[in-house]
Amino acid sequence: MRQTAIGTTGVKTGAIAYGCWRFTESTMQEADAKIRTALDVGMNLIDTADIYGFGEAKGFGGAEAVLGDVLEAAPDLRAKMFLATKGGIIPPRPYDSSYDYLMQALDDSLKRLKTDHVDLYQIHRPDLMAPVAETARALNEMVSSGRVRFLGVSNFSVAQTRALQAHLDTSLATVQPEFSALEQSPMTDGTLDWCSETGATALVWSPLAGGALATGQTDHPRGSAVLNVLDRLAQSHNVQRSLIALAFTMMPAAKIIPIIGTQNLDRIRESAQATAIELSARDFYDLVEAYRGVPMP
């Protein structure tokens, strides 16, 4: 699999990442198979979060705990992955980016993951109450202590991202917005422009629109138009529609890594093929126009 740079860190990972948000449904053995399959096809950026599992049987931290069990049973896997987690969501508050909370949240994540550091730590959602300088103090100490290598934000506006960056000792390596053929706002709200401006990488979540672009089941007002274009392109490339949808997310000028979350081993392997699909500029703009419902000006 081709590689994509992580911000300006000098580190590169696979051009598609693997997300563990549904790992609470997995036994340790099943999770091990998914991680090994992802790593085998080049998806070495493994993304999780402490909130994953909340409201399910294994509870808050459940997905991290399952992944931690995998790493404890097979320590060699840790060196093969670029491990990312997130913190800052704590129902029912619902968000907390205070210094004390974030420092404890990282400690707890590392214990569940059974590792002494993560490669990337991201604030999961902005806390509208926490002073930005206080949040930055926590993040700066995470890096200086060696428990976190690089920093990022998830679901932040560009203004919120810039405000946080102003107080950090290191450049934010990543942002994590929702982006797909059915959610194209990062191309117009400044998110991808900010990535181009700073060199940050966008780790995009839900690149298949929650699976809708794979199943074809969507009530999005432009869903039918987008699916029609995807189906036409899939037929011309002789691939599944989902691969065209993934390829689309990697086409804008900014560095973008889509995060897939399938629990099916065959689909993990198949998804890796999206990095080899070459769509034309006209293909890209056909999908943009289908989403917007009007031709480009």
C-alpha positions, 0 to 999 in steps of 0.5 A: 500500500502506498504511504501518506505523511502524517503532518510534518512529523516525517512519519508516514503510514498506510494511505488507509487506516483501520478504526477500532470503534466496533471492537467491543463486539469482538473477542480478543481472538477476533480482534487479533485477526482484524488487526493482523489483517489490517497490518498485512495489507498496509493499514498500520495506522490503528485508530481508537478512542476511550469513548468507544464501547460506552453504552455497550456491554464492555462499557467506556474504554471497552474498545481500548481494552480489547485492543490492549489484550491483543497487544499484551498477547502479541507484543510484536504487533505494537512496533508494527503500528502507528497507534492513535487514540482520542479522549475528551468525551465523558457522558453525560457532561458530555465533553471535558478538555480540562488539564486534570481530566485529560491527563487522567484520561491519557493515563487510563487509555495507556493502561487499557492499551497496555502500552507506555505511549501512543503515537497520536493523541487527539482531542475527540470533540471541542469542550466549549468550557475549557480554556484553550491554554489549559487544554494545550498545557495538558497536551504539551506535557503529554508530549514532553513526558514521552507518553504521546508522540504527536497531537491532533484534534477531531471534529474541531472547526478551523477557528477552534483548531487555530486557537489551540495551535496558538498555545501548543509547543508542537504543530498539530499533526492531524485533524479528524473530520467526517468526510465522504461522497455524502459529506463533503463539507471539509472541502468548503468549511476550510478544514482541508484548506487548513491542512494544506496551509499547515501540512497537517493530515486529515484522518477522515471518519465515516468515509463510506457514510456509515456504510450507506455508500457500500449498501446503497441504503441512504435517505440523504437528499442527494444520495441517489445522485451520488450513488448513481455516479459511484455505480457508473464509476465502479462499473467502468473500473470493475470494482465495488462501489465502496472502493470508488467511494474510498478513492474519492476521499483521497483525491483532494489536494490535502493529505487525507487518510480515510479510516475504515471500520469494517469487521469483515476480514475480506472487506479489510483486504478488499478496501486496500485496493482503493489506493490503486484506483485512479479516478480522473478529475472529471470523475471527482467533479462528477461526484462533487456536482452530484452532491451539490446538485448543481454544476460547478460554477 
